[in-house]
Amino acid sequence: VATAVDKIPFLEFGWNMEKYLKESLKRLGRNVEVAEQGIVSLQNYQAARIVLYDRKKQGIFKKPGEVLRTVVFYSIKLKNRFWDFFYSTMPVRYEKELPIFEQSIHSVVIKVD
């Protein structure tokens, strides 16, 4: 599990979850494919949930190849911060590990001063 906290720059305080996700997804490489995207409820938080496929690089003029790993990305907005959580696994282990990822994200408690 990897976690990142993005503090929203002063000029971007008006960002909502959709704007943040749109900008975050722009930073992904051409070998990353969005498989699922939606808003979910996590305890007292509203969060975005995105499933990504990280594919093998095939060269500049070729389509990306086989899926190397599956990433489940959750983003929670509290005050002026986005809390991002990443869970990653091999595609063949995704169905087995997904319940573990979901149990983990549902146990998250964020304390903001």
C-alpha positions as CSV (number, residue, x, y, z in Angstrom):
1,V,0.0,0.0,0.0
2,A,1.3,3.4,-0.9
3,T,-0.2,6.6,0.5
4,A,0.2,10.2,-0.7
5,V,-1.2,13.5,0.6
6,D,-1.6,16.4,-1.9
7,K,-2.1,19.8,-0.3
8,I,-4.2,21.9,-2.7
9,P,-2.3,25.0,-3.8
10,F,-3.9,28.3,-2.8
11,L,-5.1,29.2,-6.3
12,E,-6.8,25.8,-6.6
13,F,-8.9,25.8,-3.4
14,G,-12.0,25.6,-5.5
15,W,-11.1,22.1,-6.8
16,N,-13.6,19.4,-6.2
17,M,-13.1,15.7,-6.5
18,E,-13.9,15.6,-10.2
19,K,-11.3,18.4,-11.0
20,Y,-8.6,16.8,-8.9
21,L,-9.1,13.4,-10.5
22,K,-9.2,14.8,-14.0
23,E,-5.8,16.5,-13.4
24,S,-4.4,13.4,-11.7
25,L,-5.4,11.2,-14.6
26,K,-3.7,13.5,-17.0
27,R,-0.3,12.7,-15.4
28,L,-0.6,9.0,-16.1
29,G,1.5,7.6,-18.9
30,R,0.1,6.3,-22.1
31,N,0.6,2.8,-20.9
32,V,-2.0,3.2,-18.1
33,E,-5.6,2.5,-18.8
34,V,-8.6,3.5,-16.6
35,A,-10.7,0.3,-16.2
36,E,-13.3,1.6,-13.6
37,Q,-14.0,5.0,-12.1
38,G,-16.6,6.1,-9.6
39,I,-17.5,7.7,-6.2
40,V,-17.8,5.4,-3.2
41,S,-18.7,5.8,0.5
42,L,-15.9,4.9,3.0
43,Q,-17.2,5.2,6.6
44,N,-17.8,8.9,6.9
45,Y,-15.9,9.9,3.8
46,Q,-16.8,10.3,0.2
47,A,-14.0,9.0,-2.0
48,A,-13.2,8.4,-5.6
49,R,-12.2,4.8,-6.6
50,I,-10.4,4.1,-9.8
51,V,-9.0,0.8,-11.1
52,L,-6.1,1.2,-13.4
53,Y,-4.2,-1.2,-15.7
54,D,-0.5,-0.6,-16.0
55,R,0.4,-2.1,-19.3
56,K,3.7,-3.2,-20.9
57,K,5.4,-0.5,-23.0
58,Q,5.5,-1.5,-26.7
59,G,7.2,1.4,-28.3
60,I,6.2,4.9,-29.5
61,F,3.9,3.8,-32.4
62,K,2.5,0.6,-30.9
63,K,-0.4,0.1,-28.6
64,P,0.4,-0.7,-25.0
65,G,0.8,-4.5,-24.4
66,E,-0.3,-6.9,-21.7
67,V,-1.3,-5.8,-18.2
68,L,1.6,-5.9,-15.8
69,R,-0.2,-4.8,-12.7
70,T,-3.6,-3.7,-11.6
71,V,-3.8,-0.6,-9.3
72,V,-6.8,0.3,-7.2
73,F,-6.6,4.1,-6.3
74,Y,-8.8,5.8,-3.7
75,S,-8.8,9.5,-3.1
76,I,-10.5,11.2,-0.1
77,K,-10.8,15.0,0.1
78,L,-10.8,16.6,3.6
79,K,-10.5,20.3,4.0
80,N,-7.7,21.5,1.6
81,R,-6.0,18.1,1.1
82,F,-6.6,15.0,-1.0
83,W,-5.5,11.8,0.7
84,D,-4.6,9.2,-2.0
85,F,-4.2,5.5,-1.3
86,F,-2.8,3.0,-3.9
87,Y,-3.1,-0.8,-3.8
88,S,-1.2,-2.7,-6.5
89,T,-1.1,-6.4,-7.5
90,M,-0.4,-8.7,-10.4
91,P,-3.5,-9.2,-12.6
92,V,-3.7,-12.9,-11.8
93,R,-3.9,-12.1,-8.1
94,Y,-6.4,-9.2,-8.4
95,E,-9.6,-11.0,-7.5
96,K,-7.9,-12.7,-4.5
97,E,-6.4,-9.5,-3.1
98,L,-9.3,-7.2,-3.8
99,P,-11.1,-8.1,-0.5
100,I,-7.9,-7.3,1.4
101,F,-7.6,-3.9,-0.3
102,E,-11.2,-3.1,0.5
103,Q,-10.9,-4.2,4.1
104,S,-7.8,-2.0,4.4
105,I,-9.3,1.1,2.9
106,H,-12.5,0.8,5.0
107,S,-10.3,0.8,8.1
108,V,-8.7,4.2,7.3
109,V,-9.2,6.9,9.8
110,I,-7.9,10.4,8.9
111,K,-7.3,13.0,11.7
112,V,-7.0,16.5,10.4
113,D,-6.1,19.4,12.7
